[in-house]
Amino acid sequence: MKTIVKLKIEDGALNNSVSSALKMLDMIGVKRADCYDQMISSMSEKVVGQIKEIGKDQDNVKSKKLLEKQLNKSFKTYKLPQFRPAVLEALTQMDELPQSLLDVFRYIDKIVADPELYADVSIKVKRQIWIQQEDLFVEAVKPVIAAYIAAKR
C-alpha cells in the first residue's frame, strides 16, 4: 500500500486529479481500459526498476529480505502478463531462492508446472531449478550436445 501511495505522489496522481483526468479522457473518447492498462504498465516498470535497485545491494541483509518479501507478495501474480516482469525480476535478482525448503519447493514446483513461466525465467533461476530437478537439466542440455556432436561430424 505504501508503494502505491509513493507512486501516486511521485507521479502527482492524487485521487482528485485522477478522477478529473478520467472525466476528461471520457469526454474525448479514450477507453478507461486503455488508461488502466497504461497505468498498470507504468507501475510495473517502476516496480521492476525498484527491484533492480534493491538487487544491486545483495550484500546487505536488508536488501535480501526486501527481495524475498517482494517475491512472496508478487509470486502469486505470475500468471498476469502485466505483473510477470516484476516476478521474473525478483527471481533473477535473488542470488538463491529462499532457503526454507518449503519456499524453495513451492517456487520450483510452480515454475516447473507452468511451461511458459519456466521458459521466461532467467538462466540464473533455471540453474537453481536444475540442482533440484536434474532431469530438467538433462532435457535442456540434450539438444545443445546433440547439435555439437552433429556439427563435429
Residue frames as a rotation matrix with the C-alpha (Angstrom) as fourth column:
MET 1
0.570 0.821 0.000 0.00
0.821 -0.570 0.000 0.00
0.000 0.000 -1.000 0.00
LYS 2
0.399 -0.502 -0.767 2.86
0.189 -0.774 0.605 2.36
-0.897 -0.386 -0.213 0.84
THR 3
-0.633 -0.677 0.374 4.36
0.460 0.059 0.886 1.73
-0.622 0.733 0.274 -2.59
ILE 4
-0.084 0.696 0.713 1.12
0.973 -0.096 0.208 2.70
0.213 0.712 -0.669 -4.35
VAL 5
0.817 0.360 -0.451 0.84
0.493 -0.842 0.219 5.91
-0.301 -0.401 -0.865 -2.32
LYS 6
-0.011 -0.915 -0.403 4.51
0.168 -0.399 0.902 6.66
-0.986 -0.057 0.158 -3.04
LEU 7
-0.640 -0.193 0.744 3.95
0.728 0.155 0.667 6.11
-0.244 0.969 0.041 -6.78
LYS 8
0.400 0.861 0.313 0.87
0.901 -0.433 0.038 8.34
0.169 0.267 -0.949 -6.71
ILE 9
0.709 -0.183 -0.681 2.84
0.233 -0.851 0.470 11.11
-0.666 -0.492 -0.561 -5.02
GLU 10
-0.370 -0.928 0.042 5.83
0.287 -0.071 0.955 10.72
-0.883 0.366 0.293 -7.37
ASP 11
-0.630 0.178 0.756 3.59
0.775 0.083 0.626 10.86
0.049 0.980 -0.191 -10.43
GLY 12
-0.944 0.312 -0.107 1.48
-0.282 -0.931 -0.231 13.65
-0.172 -0.188 0.967 -9.00
ALA 13
-0.521 0.775 -0.358 -1.54
-0.115 0.351 0.929 11.41
0.846 0.525 -0.094 -9.39
LEU 14
-0.935 0.298 0.191 -3.64
-0.201 -0.001 -0.980 12.21
-0.291 -0.955 0.061 -6.36
ASN 15
-0.543 0.756 0.366 -7.22
0.655 0.654 -0.379 10.89
-0.525 0.034 -0.850 -6.27
ASN 16
0.360 0.785 -0.504 -8.98
0.237 -0.599 -0.765 14.07
-0.902 0.156 -0.402 -7.33
SER 17
-0.136 -0.437 -0.889 -6.59
-0.773 -0.515 0.372 14.72
-0.620 0.737 -0.268 -10.20
VAL 18
-0.951 -0.163 0.263 -7.02
-0.002 0.853 0.522 11.14
-0.310 0.496 -0.811 -11.46
SER 19
-0.178 0.959 0.222 -10.80
0.724 0.280 -0.630 11.40
-0.667 0.048 -0.744 -11.44
SER 20
0.375 0.254 -0.892 -10.59
-0.271 -0.890 -0.368 14.74
-0.887 0.379 -0.264 -13.28
ALA 21
-0.566 -0.665 -0.487 -8.25
-0.693 0.064 0.718 13.24
-0.446 0.744 -0.498 -15.84
LEU 22
-0.814 0.308 0.492 -10.53
0.397 0.914 0.084 10.23
-0.424 0.263 -0.866 -16.33
LYS 23
0.237 0.942 -0.239 -13.53
0.435 -0.322 -0.841 12.52
-0.869 0.095 -0.486 -16.91
MET 24
0.161 -0.261 -0.952 -11.56
-0.678 -0.730 0.086 14.46
-0.718 0.631 -0.294 -19.48
LEU 25
-0.853 -0.520 -0.039 -10.44
-0.404 0.613 0.679 11.26
-0.329 0.595 -0.733 -21.22
ASP 26
-0.394 0.813 0.428 -14.05
0.606 0.580 -0.544 10.03
-0.691 0.045 -0.722 -21.24
MET 27
0.416 0.603 -0.680 -15.08
-0.038 -0.736 -0.676 13.23
-0.908 0.307 -0.284 -23.00
ILE 28
-0.008 -0.480 -0.877 -12.51
-0.922 -0.336 0.192 12.78
-0.387 0.810 -0.440 -25.76
GLY 29
0.718 0.523 -0.459 -13.39
-0.676 0.681 -0.280 9.10
0.166 0.512 0.843 -26.22
VAL 30
-0.397 -0.875 -0.278 -10.39
-0.675 0.484 -0.557 7.35
0.621 -0.034 -0.783 -24.69
LYS 31
0.483 0.587 -0.650 -11.35
-0.053 0.761 0.647 3.98
0.874 -0.278 0.398 -23.21
ARG 32
0.597 -0.211 0.774 -10.76
-0.800 -0.232 0.553 3.57
0.063 -0.949 -0.308 -19.49
ALA 33
0.919 -0.270 0.286 -9.36
0.214 0.953 0.214 0.10
-0.330 -0.136 0.934 -20.08
ASP 34
0.505 -0.763 0.402 -6.57
0.528 -0.095 -0.844 1.67
0.683 0.639 0.355 -22.13
CYS 35
0.346 -0.336 0.876 -5.87
-0.592 -0.803 -0.074 4.14
0.728 -0.493 -0.476 -19.33
TYR 36
0.764 -0.001 0.645 -5.78
-0.581 0.435 0.688 1.39
-0.281 -0.901 0.332 -16.71
ASP 37
0.849 -0.496 0.181 -3.53
0.528 0.784 -0.326 -0.76
0.020 0.372 0.928 -18.88
GLN 38
0.330 -0.740 0.585 -1.14
0.167 -0.565 -0.808 2.15
0.929 0.365 -0.063 -19.27
MET 39
0.437 -0.126 0.890 -1.16
-0.812 -0.481 0.331 2.88
0.387 -0.868 -0.313 -15.53
ILE 40
0.899 -0.087 0.429 -0.51
-0.161 0.845 0.510 -0.76
-0.407 -0.527 0.746 -14.67
SER 41
0.697 -0.670 0.257 2.26
0.604 0.354 -0.714 -0.94
0.387 0.652 0.652 -17.25
SER 42
0.272 -0.574 0.772 3.87
-0.264 -0.816 -0.514 2.19
0.925 -0.064 -0.374 -15.86
MET 43
0.578 -0.019 0.816 3.65
-0.816 0.000 0.578 0.94
-0.011 -1.000 -0.016 -12.28
SER 44
0.948 -0.233 0.217 5.07
0.225 0.973 0.057 -2.43
-0.224 -0.006 0.975 -13.30
GLU 45
0.473 -0.808 0.352 8.05
0.401 -0.159 -0.902 -0.74
0.784 0.568 0.249 -14.94
LYS 46
0.235 -0.357 0.904 8.67
-0.690 -0.717 -0.103 1.28
0.685 -0.599 -0.415 -11.78
VAL 47
0.801 0.089 0.592 8.43
-0.524 0.582 0.621 -1.82
-0.290 -0.808 0.513 -9.59
VAL 48
0.829 -0.546 0.120 10.90
0.536 0.716 -0.447 -3.65
0.158 0.435 0.886 -11.84
GLY 49
0.272 -0.733 0.623 13.25
-0.003 -0.648 -0.762 -0.65
0.962 0.205 -0.178 -11.58
GLN 50
0.404 -0.064 0.913 12.98
-0.876 -0.313 0.366 -0.66
0.263 -0.947 -0.182 -7.79
ILE 51
0.950 -0.054 0.306 13.66
-0.053 0.942 0.331 -4.41
-0.307 -0.330 0.893 -7.67
LYS 52
0.596 -0.780 0.193 16.77
0.511 0.183 -0.840 -3.89
0.620 0.599 0.508 -9.81
GLU 53
0.180 -0.504 0.845 17.98
-0.504 -0.785 -0.361 -1.18
0.845 -0.360 -0.395 -7.43
ILE 54
0.642 0.105 0.759 17.41
-0.747 0.309 0.589 -3.41
-0.173 -0.945 0.277 -4.41
GLY 55
0.967 -0.215 0.139 19.16
0.240 0.949 -0.206 -6.28
-0.088 0.232 0.969 -6.21
LYS 56
0.489 -0.830 0.268 22.32
-0.084 -0.351 -0.932 -4.22
0.868 0.433 -0.242 -6.71
ASP 57
-0.152 -0.498 0.854 22.94
-0.886 -0.314 -0.340 -4.30
0.437 -0.809 -0.393 -2.96
GLN 58
0.500 0.396 -0.771 22.86
-0.208 0.918 0.337 -8.10
0.841 -0.008 0.541 -2.48
ASP 59
-0.491 -0.765 -0.416 25.48
0.275 0.317 -0.908 -7.97
0.827 -0.560 0.055 0.29
ASN 60
-0.729 0.299 0.616 23.05
-0.644 -0.606 -0.468 -6.12
0.233 -0.737 0.634 2.53
VAL 61
-0.913 0.406 -0.046 20.85
0.389 0.829 -0.403 -8.43
-0.125 -0.386 -0.914 4.63
LYS 62
-0.315 0.825 -0.469 18.03
-0.072 -0.514 -0.855 -5.86
-0.947 -0.235 0.221 4.47
SER 63
-0.321 0.144 -0.936 18.10
-0.922 -0.272 0.274 -5.95
-0.215 0.951 0.220 0.66
LYS 64
-0.915 -0.038 -0.401 17.88
-0.160 0.948 0.275 -9.73
0.369 0.316 -0.874 0.62
LYS 65
-0.705 0.694 -0.146 14.92
0.462 0.293 -0.837 -9.60
-0.539 -0.657 -0.527 2.99
LEU 66
-0.211 0.622 -0.754 13.21
-0.500 -0.732 -0.464 -6.97
-0.840 0.279 0.465 0.82
LEU 67
-0.564 -0.047 -0.824 13.68
-0.802 0.269 0.534 -9.10
0.196 0.962 -0.190 -2.30
GLU 68
-0.949 0.209 -0.236 12.36
0.248 0.957 -0.153 -12.17
0.194 -0.203 -0.960 -0.51
LYS 69
-0.496 0.798 -0.342 9.37
0.225 -0.263 -0.938 -10.19
-0.839 -0.542 -0.049 0.78
GLN 70
-0.264 0.351 -0.898 8.68
-0.822 -0.569 0.019 -8.82
-0.504 0.744 0.439 -2.71
LEU 71
-0.784 -0.079 -0.615 8.86
-0.464 0.734 0.497 -12.30
0.412 0.675 -0.612 -4.19
ASN 72
-0.865 0.486 -0.128 6.49
0.455 0.650 -0.609 -13.70
-0.212 -0.584 -0.783 -1.56
LYS 73
-0.270 0.796 -0.542 3.98
-0.064 -0.577 -0.814 -10.94
-0.961 -0.185 0.207 -2.25
SER 74
-0.037 0.237 -0.971 4.20
-0.874 -0.478 -0.083 -10.91
-0.484 0.845 0.225 -6.03
PHE 75
-0.894 -0.439 0.086 4.78
-0.336 0.786 0.519 -14.56
-0.296 0.435 -0.851 -6.95
LYS 76
-0.385 0.819 0.425 1.07
0.470 0.570 -0.674 -15.38
-0.794 -0.059 -0.605 -6.95
THR 77
0.489 0.578 -0.653 0.59
-0.220 -0.642 -0.734 -12.81
-0.844 0.503 -0.187 -9.76
TYR 78
-0.531 -0.847 -0.002 2.99
-0.211 0.130 0.969 -14.51
-0.821 0.515 -0.248 -12.20
LYS 79
-0.347 0.458 0.818 0.11
0.816 0.578 0.022 -15.54
-0.462 0.675 -0.574 -14.47
LEU 80
0.744 0.605 -0.284 -0.87
0.423 -0.755 -0.502 -11.91
-0.518 0.253 -0.817 -15.11
PRO 81
0.356 -0.658 0.663 1.19
0.885 0.011 -0.465 -10.58
0.298 0.753 0.587 -18.04
GLN 82
0.619 -0.089 0.781 1.34
-0.059 -0.996 -0.067 -7.07
0.784 -0.005 -0.621 -16.57
PHE 83
0.748 -0.275 0.604 2.94
-0.658 -0.194 0.727 -8.30
-0.083 -0.941 -0.327 -13.33
ARG 84
0.924 -0.377 0.057 5.10
0.382 0.918 -0.110 -11.13
-0.011 0.124 0.992 -14.68
PRO 85
0.341 -0.868 0.361 8.14
0.170 -0.320 -0.932 -8.87
0.925 0.379 0.038 -15.34
ALA 86
0.230 -0.228 0.946 8.24
-0.859 -0.505 0.088 -7.91
0.458 -0.833 -0.312 -11.63
VAL 87
0.858 0.109 0.503 8.07
-0.367 0.815 0.449 -11.56
-0.360 -0.570 0.739 -10.57
LEU 88
0.806 -0.582 0.110 10.77
0.503 0.574 -0.646 -12.57
0.313 0.575 0.756 -13.06
GLU 89
0.229 -0.738 0.634 12.99
-0.219 -0.674 -0.705 -9.69
0.948 0.023 -0.316 -11.97
ALA 90
0.465 -0.017 0.885 12.60
-0.884 -0.059 0.463 -10.59
0.044 -0.998 -0.043 -8.28
LEU 91
0.946 -0.121 0.300 13.53
0.089 0.989 0.120 -14.20
-0.311 -0.087 0.947 -9.07
THR 92
0.618 -0.738 0.273 16.52
0.464 0.061 -0.884 -13.08
0.635 0.673 0.380 -11.14
GLN 93
0.291 -0.508 0.810 17.82
-0.504 -0.802 -0.322 -10.61
0.813 -0.314 -0.490 -8.57
MET 94
0.760 -0.007 0.650 17.92
-0.608 0.346 0.714 -13.18
-0.230 -0.938 0.259 -5.80
ASP 95
-0.298 -0.934 -0.196 21.25
-0.953 0.301 0.013 -14.98
0.047 0.190 -0.981 -5.56
GLU 96
-0.966 0.100 -0.238 19.37
0.107 0.994 -0.014 -18.03
0.235 -0.039 -0.971 -4.38
LEU 97
-0.006 0.999 0.045 15.73
-0.078 -0.045 0.996 -18.83
0.997 0.003 0.078 -3.95
PRO 98
0.227 0.118 0.967 14.64
-0.910 -0.328 0.253 -18.50
0.347 -0.937 0.033 -0.30
GLN 99
-0.616 -0.739 -0.274 16.36
-0.602 0.665 -0.441 -21.18
0.508 -0.107 -0.855 1.76
SER 100
-0.329 0.532 0.780 13.44
-0.652 0.470 -0.595 -22.52
-0.684 -0.704 0.192 3.74
LEU 101
-0.926 -0.142 0.349 12.71
0.096 0.808 0.582 -25.82
-0.364 0.572 -0.735 2.00
LEU 102
-0.045 0.986 0.158 9.00
0.690 0.146 -0.709 -25.13
-0.722 0.077 -0.687 1.80
ASP 103
0.442 0.185 -0.878 9.61
-0.294 -0.895 -0.336 -21.91
-0.848 0.407 -0.341 -0.11
VAL 104
-0.575 -0.741 -0.346 12.18
-0.603 0.098 0.792 -23.44
-0.553 0.664 -0.503 -2.46
PHE 105
-0.848 0.258 0.462 9.91
0.416 0.865 0.280 -26.31
-0.328 0.430 -0.841 -3.43
ARG 106
0.182 0.955 -0.236 6.85
0.512 -0.297 -0.806 -24.08
-0.839 0.026 -0.543 -3.62
TYR 107
0.255 -0.150 -0.955 8.55
-0.595 -0.803 -0.033 -21.76
-0.762 0.577 -0.294 -6.11
ILE 108
-0.763 -0.631 -0.140 10.28
-0.509 0.454 0.731 -24.50
-0.398 0.629 -0.668 -8.07
ASP 109
-0.595 0.595 0.541 7.13
0.554 0.790 -0.261 -26.61
-0.583 0.144 -0.800 -8.35
LYS 110
0.440 0.819 -0.369 5.07
0.290 -0.518 -0.805 -23.67
-0.850 0.247 -0.465 -9.62
ILE 111
0.018 -0.516 -0.857 7.75
-0.752 -0.572 0.328 -22.56
-0.659 0.638 -0.398 -12.07
VAL 112
-0.898 -0.419 0.136 8.18
-0.261 0.754 0.602 -26.08
-0.355 0.505 -0.787 -13.46
ALA 113
-0.357 0.848 0.392 4.42
0.582 0.530 -0.617 -26.69
-0.731 0.008 -0.683 -13.63
ASP 114
0.710 0.577 -0.404 3.95
0.088 -0.642 -0.762 -23.67
-0.699 0.505 -0.507 -15.90
PRO 115
0.227 -0.680 0.698 5.94
0.919 0.386 0.077 -24.21
-0.322 0.624 0.712 -19.14
GLU 116
0.568 0.037 0.822 5.54
0.498 -0.811 -0.307 -20.56
0.655 0.584 -0.479 -20.16
LEU 117
0.925 -0.244 0.291 6.92
-0.380 -0.611 0.694 -19.30
0.009 -0.753 -0.658 -16.83
TYR 118
0.547 -0.751 0.369 9.75
0.344 0.604 0.719 -21.86
-0.763 -0.266 0.589 -16.95
ALA 119
0.287 -0.414 0.864 10.69
0.948 -0.009 -0.319 -20.63
0.140 0.910 0.390 -20.42
ASP 120
0.691 0.102 0.716 10.65
0.186 -0.982 -0.040 -17.00
0.699 0.161 -0.697 -19.21
VAL 121
0.936 -0.338 -0.094 12.82
0.023 -0.208 0.978 -17.34
-0.350 -0.918 -0.187 -16.10
SER 122
0.511 -0.821 -0.253 16.48
-0.846 -0.430 -0.315 -16.41
0.150 0.375 -0.915 -16.38
ILE 123
0.308 -0.509 -0.803 19.26
-0.090 0.825 -0.558 -18.96
0.947 0.244 0.209 -16.64
LYS 124
-0.663 -0.540 0.518 20.26
-0.505 -0.188 -0.842 -17.98
0.552 -0.820 -0.148 -13.10
VAL 125
-0.033 0.757 0.652 16.90
-0.954 0.171 -0.246 -19.25
-0.298 -0.630 0.717 -11.81
LYS 126
0.726 0.300 -0.619 17.00
-0.551 0.793 -0.262 -22.31
0.412 0.531 0.741 -14.07
ARG 127
-0.288 -0.900 -0.326 20.35
-0.335 0.414 -0.846 -23.31
0.897 -0.135 -0.421 -12.55
GLN 128
-0.680 0.087 0.728 18.73
-0.729 0.026 -0.684 -23.40
-0.078 -0.996 0.046 -9.13
ILE 129
0.461 0.886 0.043 15.86
-0.852 0.456 -0.260 -25.48
-0.250 0.083 0.965 -10.51
TRP 130
0.472 -0.326 -0.819 18.29
-0.476 0.688 -0.548 -27.87
0.742 0.648 0.169 -12.21
ILE 131
-0.665 -0.687 0.295 20.04
-0.599 0.254 -0.759 -28.51
0.446 -0.681 -0.580 -8.90
GLN 132
-0.365 0.629 0.687 16.73
-0.709 0.290 -0.643 -29.76
-0.603 -0.721 0.340 -7.50
GLN 133
0.617 0.669 0.414 15.50
-0.147 0.614 -0.775 -31.48
-0.773 0.418 0.478 -10.68
GLU 134
-0.376 -0.926 -0.023 18.35
-0.262 0.083 0.961 -32.95
-0.889 0.368 -0.274 -12.70
ASP 135
-0.191 0.359 0.914 16.01
0.787 0.612 -0.076 -34.40
-0.586 0.705 -0.399 -15.35
LEU 136
0.859 0.495 -0.130 15.14
0.347 -0.750 -0.563 -30.85
-0.376 0.438 -0.816 -16.45
PHE 137
0.248 -0.865 -0.435 18.85
-0.559 -0.495 0.665 -30.08
-0.791 0.078 -0.606 -16.78
VAL 138
-0.552 -0.428 0.715 19.36
0.236 0.743 0.627 -33.14
-0.799 0.515 -0.309 -18.97
GLU 139
0.297 0.783 0.547 16.34
0.842 0.057 -0.537 -32.12
-0.452 0.620 -0.642 -21.05
ALA 140
0.869 0.024 -0.494 17.77
-0.085 -0.977 -0.196 -28.61
-0.488 0.213 -0.847 -21.52
VAL 141
0.042 -0.979 -0.202 21.30
-0.631 -0.182 0.754 -29.72
-0.774 0.096 -0.626 -22.36
LYS 142
0.030 0.005 1.000 20.47
0.383 0.924 -0.016 -32.67
-0.923 0.383 0.025 -24.64
PRO 143
0.860 0.328 0.391 19.69
0.470 -0.211 -0.857 -30.56
-0.199 0.921 -0.335 -27.77
VAL 144
0.732 -0.652 -0.197 22.85
-0.653 -0.754 0.070 -28.50
-0.194 0.077 -0.978 -27.28
ILE 145
-0.134 -0.797 0.588 25.03
-0.451 0.578 0.680 -31.59
-0.882 -0.174 -0.437 -27.02
ALA 146
0.281 0.327 0.903 23.28
0.587 0.686 -0.431 -33.22
-0.759 0.651 0.001 -29.99
ALA 147
0.996 0.086 -0.012 23.85
0.049 -0.669 -0.742 -30.09
-0.072 0.738 -0.671 -32.10
TYR 148
0.375 -0.927 -0.012 27.52
-0.817 -0.336 0.468 -30.01
-0.438 -0.166 -0.883 -31.08
ILE 149
-0.175 -0.396 0.902 28.02
-0.002 0.916 0.401 -33.68
-0.985 0.068 -0.161 -31.99
ALA 150
0.612 0.482 0.627 26.24
0.618 0.202 -0.760 -33.19
-0.493 0.852 -0.175 -35.33
ALA 151
0.928 -0.290 -0.236 28.44
-0.363 -0.850 -0.382 -30.18
-0.089 0.440 -0.894 -36.11
LYS 152
0.083 -0.959 0.271 31.62
-0.748 0.120 0.653 -32.16
-0.658 -0.257 -0.708 -35.36
ARG 153
0.153 0.032 0.988 30.67
0.317 0.945 -0.080 -35.00
-0.936 0.325 0.134 -37.75
